[in-house]
């Protein structure tokens, strides 16, 4: 079963200094933190802020390529969590044909934001992530994120 989620924000893990993209469901009852790289976090933050860019960055280029070739990003899915690594797929359509591409969740999310495409998470991923979701305690996660220092990503705390 797939659950639609939205990007709630970007934060820094105070223990590892690693960026985290926070996905939340539409009712704000379920939260999924995904640890990502700095470049991807920066790209996601720029799109959330609608920061003007004089030249396209990588995710802008991919979006432009998708548009120029006549494809539509119908959705992205976070499909699995294996050995602390999240997996995702981008669903592209063109002329009623569907193409599914393997992608890192951070890249798929950055492209979904640029194409206004829905983001889905497999229910199984949410179940598997309980151990990294600070024992599935939403209050603990929110408290942890509140304690994080201000940063480039600070505006996007939950």
Backbone torsions as a table, in degrees:
resi	resn	phi	psi	omega
1	UNK	NA	137.9	179.9
2	UNK	-103.9	140.3	178.5
3	UNK	-117.4	125.9	179.1
4	UNK	-76.2	135.4	-178.8
5	UNK	-134.9	164.1	177.8
6	UNK	-129.2	157.6	176.4
7	UNK	-73.3	119.0	178.6
8	UNK	-89.7	-29.7	-180.0
9	UNK	167.8	-179.3	177.4
10	UNK	-124.0	137.9	177.9
11	UNK	-142.7	168.7	175.9
12	UNK	-108.3	130.9	174.3
13	UNK	-68.1	118.5	-175.2
14	UNK	-69.1	-18.0	-179.1
15	UNK	-85.8	-36.9	-175.9
16	UNK	-113.2	-8.8	-174.8
17	UNK	59.8	26.6	179.3
18	UNK	-97.3	136.1	177.0
19	UNK	-65.5	147.9	177.0
20	UNK	-129.0	129.9	170.1
21	UNK	-94.7	133.4	-176.9
22	UNK	-106.5	120.7	174.7
23	UNK	-105.4	140.0	176.6
24	UNK	-131.3	148.4	175.3
25	UNK	-76.0	174.0	-174.0
26	UNK	-66.9	-21.6	-179.5
27	UNK	-96.3	-0.5	-177.0
28	UNK	61.6	23.4	178.7
29	UNK	-92.0	-27.7	-177.2
30	UNK	-119.9	135.1	-178.4
31	UNK	-126.3	138.7	176.3
32	UNK	-128.9	110.0	173.9
33	UNK	-87.7	134.8	176.7
34	UNK	-126.0	119.6	178.1
35	UNK	-73.8	130.6	-174.9
36	UNK	-135.0	175.4	178.8
37	UNK	-82.1	163.6	-178.7
38	UNK	-65.3	-40.1	-178.3
39	UNK	-64.6	-41.9	179.7
40	UNK	-68.4	-39.4	177.7
41	UNK	-62.5	-41.6	178.2
42	UNK	-62.3	-43.1	179.8
43	UNK	-63.9	-42.8	178.7
44	UNK	-65.0	-45.2	180.0
45	UNK	-61.5	-41.7	179.0
46	UNK	-60.9	-39.4	-179.6
47	UNK	-72.8	-38.0	177.0
48	UNK	-62.6	-38.1	179.4
49	UNK	-82.5	-10.8	-174.3
50	UNK	56.9	43.1	179.3
51	UNK	-66.8	125.1	178.1
52	UNK	-67.0	141.8	179.4
53	UNK	-126.4	134.7	179.7
54	UNK	-77.3	-28.5	178.7
55	UNK	-131.1	147.8	-178.9
56	UNK	-70.1	136.6	171.0
57	UNK	-88.6	176.6	-171.2
58	UNK	-52.8	-46.8	-178.2
59	UNK	-69.3	-30.1	173.4
60	UNK	-66.0	-42.6	178.9
61	UNK	-60.3	-45.0	179.2
62	UNK	-62.3	-43.1	178.2
63	UNK	-61.3	-44.3	178.7
64	UNK	-62.3	-40.1	178.3
65	UNK	-64.4	-45.1	177.8
66	UNK	-58.3	-46.9	179.9
67	UNK	-63.0	-47.5	-176.1
68	UNK	-62.2	-34.7	179.9
69	UNK	-83.2	-1.4	175.7
70	UNK	82.2	19.5	178.2
71	UNK	-91.5	162.3	174.8
72	UNK	-127.3	132.7	173.8
73	UNK	-83.8	105.8	-176.3
74	UNK	-78.6	-31.6	176.7
75	UNK	-174.2	163.6	168.4
76	UNK	-124.3	149.7	-179.5
77	UNK	-130.5	132.7	167.3
78	UNK	-87.8	112.2	-166.3
79	UNK	-100.5	-26.8	-174.3
80	UNK	-158.1	163.7	174.2
81	UNK	-138.6	109.6	-179.3
82	UNK	-128.9	127.5	178.8
83	UNK	50.1	47.8	178.8
84	UNK	63.7	19.9	177.3
85	UNK	-120.1	125.9	177.5
86	UNK	-85.9	149.1	178.7
87	UNK	-125.3	148.2	-179.5
88	UNK	-142.9	165.5	175.4
89	UNK	-135.3	142.5	171.8
90	UNK	-104.9	131.2	177.8
91	UNK	-102.6	117.0	177.9
92	UNK	-110.9	143.6	175.9
93	UNK	-127.6	148.9	174.2
94	UNK	-158.7	128.6	178.9
95	UNK	50.0	48.0	179.2
96	UNK	61.9	11.4	173.2
97	UNK	-99.2	141.3	177.6
98	UNK	-110.9	137.0	177.5
99	UNK	-123.7	131.6	-178.8
100	UNK	-115.0	124.8	-177.7
101	UNK	-115.7	136.1	173.2
102	UNK	-69.4	140.1	-178.8
103	UNK	-153.6	156.8	169.8
104	UNK	-74.5	142.6	-179.9
105	UNK	-55.6	-39.1	-178.4
106	UNK	-61.9	-42.7	178.2
107	UNK	-67.9	-43.4	-179.7
108	UNK	-62.1	-40.9	179.4
109	UNK	-66.4	-43.4	178.7
110	UNK	-59.6	-39.3	179.7
111	UNK	-74.4	-39.3	177.6
112	UNK	-59.4	-40.6	178.4
113	UNK	-63.4	-38.4	-178.7
114	UNK	-73.4	-26.0	-176.9
115	UNK	-107.1	7.0	-177.2
116	UNK	52.1	42.2	-179.3
117	UNK	-97.1	146.7	179.7
118	UNK	-70.5	149.4	179.0
119	UNK	-112.8	126.8	178.9
120	UNK	-120.5	150.1	176.1
121	UNK	-126.5	132.5	176.8
122	UNK	-66.6	133.2	179.6
123	UNK	-53.4	-36.4	179.2
124	UNK	-60.6	-36.3	178.6
125	UNK	-64.7	-42.4	178.7
126	UNK	-62.9	-38.3	177.9
127	UNK	-67.4	-45.0	-179.6
128	UNK	-65.9	-31.1	-174.7
129	UNK	-80.3	-4.3	-178.9
130	UNK	-52.6	-38.8	-177.4
131	UNK	-67.4	-30.7	178.7
132	UNK	-95.4	-8.7	179.0
133	UNK	-86.9	43.5	179.5
134	UNK	44.6	60.6	179.0
135	UNK	55.7	30.1	177.2
136	UNK	60.1	24.4	180.0
137	UNK	-100.9	100.7	-175.3
138	UNK	-58.5	-38.9	-179.4
139	UNK	-63.4	-41.5	178.7
140	UNK	-62.5	-42.4	-179.8
141	UNK	-63.8	-45.8	-179.5
142	UNK	-64.3	-39.4	177.8
143	UNK	-63.3	-42.6	178.4
144	UNK	-60.4	-45.3	-178.5
145	UNK	-67.9	-33.0	177.3
146	UNK	-65.6	-29.7	-178.1
147	UNK	-82.3	-7.7	-177.3
148	UNK	-68.6	142.7	179.2
149	UNK	-66.9	153.5	175.0
150	UNK	-60.2	142.4	-180.0
151	UNK	-154.7	-172.6	174.5
152	UNK	-59.6	-26.2	-177.1
153	UNK	-98.1	-2.5	-173.9
154	UNK	-57.9	-30.9	-179.4
155	UNK	-63.6	-21.4	-172.0
156	UNK	-105.7	22.9	173.5
157	UNK	-63.1	156.7	-179.2
158	UNK	-57.7	NA	NA
